[in-house]
Structure formats: C-alpha cells, structure tokens
Amino acid sequence: MERSFLVAAIAIAMLLGAPHGARAQDVIKVGLVHSMTGGLAAVGKQALAGVRLYMEQHGDVVAGKRIEIIVRDDATVADMGKRLAQELIVNDKVNILGVGITPTAMAIAPLATEAKIPEVVMVSGTSAVTERSPYIVRTSFTLGQQSLAIADWAAKNGSKRTVIVQSDWAPGAEATAVFTDAYKRGGGEILDTIKVPLANPDFAPFLQRAKDANPDTLFVFVPAGQAATFAKQFVERGFDKSGIRLIGPGDITDDNDLPGMSDAMIGVVTAGLYSASHDSQMNKAYVEAIKKANNGLRANFISLGGYDGMHLIYAALKKTGGKTDGDVLMAAMKGRAWESPRGPISIDPETRDIIQNIYIRKVEKIGGELYNTEIATLEGVRDPSKAAKK
Ligand code: PHB
C-alpha cells in the first residue's frame, strides 16, 4: 500500500517537473541577439516585447517540444553581436537565431551559413541583409518598401524640390537611394542629401543646412527611438512654420515616440508598414496586450518583427513536426502567409524577404493623443531593391 503510494507520488512529481526536466532533444533553443542597451536600446525593447507577447499568447510548446529563448544584448555593436551569436551556436547549441539591427544581422550571416541554422531577422530594414546568407529570412521590413511609396505619394502631391536628411548607416543609405530614384522618376529634384551620424545625433546644424537649400519638402530617415529628438529640433528650428513639408518612412513618426512629440507634427505624412491605430480586432488586442505587459509602452513597427518572427518560427516547427534541421526549417518558412496585427504578410519563397502592405499615414490627434492614421493602402508590397535587380 505504502509502496504504491510512493510510486504514484514519484510519477506525479515527474509529470509536474517535466517541462524543466525535459530531455535535450525535447527542447528547441532560439537564440535572440538584440540591442537592449546602447544607441538603439529602444529598438531591442520593442522587438523583445513582441517576442514575449507571442509566447505568452501561444505557449512555449510547439509540436510537442518546448521552446526556450536565450536573450543576448549586442549593446548596439555588431562585433559584440557576432561574438554572442558564436557562443549561442557553439556553447548553447541553439537551433534558430532571431536577430535585430542591420550591422548585427550582417555580422552574424556567415555564422548562420556555416552552422546551417535559420537566422530570422526581426528588425533590420536593409535590403541586402537577406542576400548575405541562404539561411536568412526577414519578418521586419525594408526601408525601400516605405521610401518608394512615399516618393510616389510626394511626386503626386505637388512636391518638386526635396532635401534628404538621413541617418548615416546602411538603412539610411537605402532609404535615400530608393527615394531619390523614384522621386526623380516622378519629376522631382533632390537639392541636397545630408548625412547625420547614427550615434548621439544633433540635428540642428543639419536642419539649418537643409533650410538654406530652400526646398518645398524634407525627406527624413532616422531610426526608431530618435524620432522624438528629431521632431523637437525640427520645431525649434521653426520648420513647422516654414511651409516645408516633412515626409519619410514610418520611423520619423514612430508610434513609440509620437506621444512625446508636440502638436506641430499633426499633418506629417509618412509611409509605414504598421500603425498602432490600424483598424483590426487583432491589432486592438495586440496594442492593449503590449501596453499591459510593458508598463504602458505603445506598440510600434519594430515590435511586429519580433512578434511575427516568433509566429514564423512556430509555424515552421509545426510544419516540420518539430524537426530542427536548418534546411528543412528554411523550406517550411518559405512562402508562409499569415495575418499579423499589421495586416496580411507573407515570406517571398525566392528572396526570403517579407511581402506586406505599406500604408500612407497622416499624423492626427485621436482622444488627445497623436497617432498615424492610415489614409491609403498599397497591398502586398515586395522589396523594390530586389525587384529592380531581376
Ligand atoms: C535597422 O537595423 O536596419 C533599422 C533599425 C531601426 C529602424 C530602421 C532600421 O528604425
């Protein structure tokens, strides 16, 4: 009698303990290398908020295996990201990598190729990133997708003479290249292209130079997290009263930064992949959940790369029945399509890049807060830089 009780007790204890005592082959490790400190810490915070929310909503067991995430901070430094990814691959034996900003995503690419493990790019917006390894797949966006859309909009809405202000790194160069090409095709003229350092930017001197060129439009790309600083200096320099129209990819009116901006930003038109005010049930629930789990944080376009990155990983693992072979996982990821809080998205089976709607949005005040209101939708937009190479 006593013995059978003991056996039952041990069996129950083993069952309860199962998730932690799971055998190595029952755990799938996802190594996440993001910028949690340094210049782009705001970006890492949003990406991780998306990752964590997805797991909270969908649990941590897929195809009978437990998903374990291991988070590492690259401190906004590519070399650090590379070293951390190397450790994740060699020591922690991760099955999948989920990475953030462009420099880190590029630095890790050769490691993903060598180890033959998927590198899910959750933040980077530089077109060329997906070409650095056949094991890279992107759930974020490209600057080209947005810059092309806003160039066409500007050209059709009377803009003739533009000065470009770009953050001086790869995604900035891409925003400039795609915008310049499309804007000129639309009959516009680029008066000047001004590059601002990525780290600790002071926009004031660059804004003065932009004003001196006497443009009718200012096209600006700064990364998420720098938009509020930019907006402040834009107003201090009197741009809001100058009649010069501010446009750009969605980063310049980042939902994360909008609540801290002044009403001078009302009316600014941008092209972006996501707006916190996107009108769908799924998005309303998403915005509420991110807010609740992160001390009032407003979901932005960066968070979606993390959220959808985890969706892609879960969906691929379901399809492979939990098999983690890199080539098998990549095949399962290609061509996947699903509904995201941003709208319908899919993975281009040829380029492994994301196909998504791009929205033309205008800053408006809703219920006392600034939001990007969608005024037009371009459906199923591919990365234009890759399309142009074909
Ligand atoms: C990037 O890493 O490519 C990146 C990061 C933040 C942005 C845009 C692009 O807002």
Residues whose N, C-alpha, C, O or C-beta is under 5 A from the ligand:
A	BS01	PHB	G100 I101 T102 V123 S124 G125 T126 P171 V222 P223 A224 D251
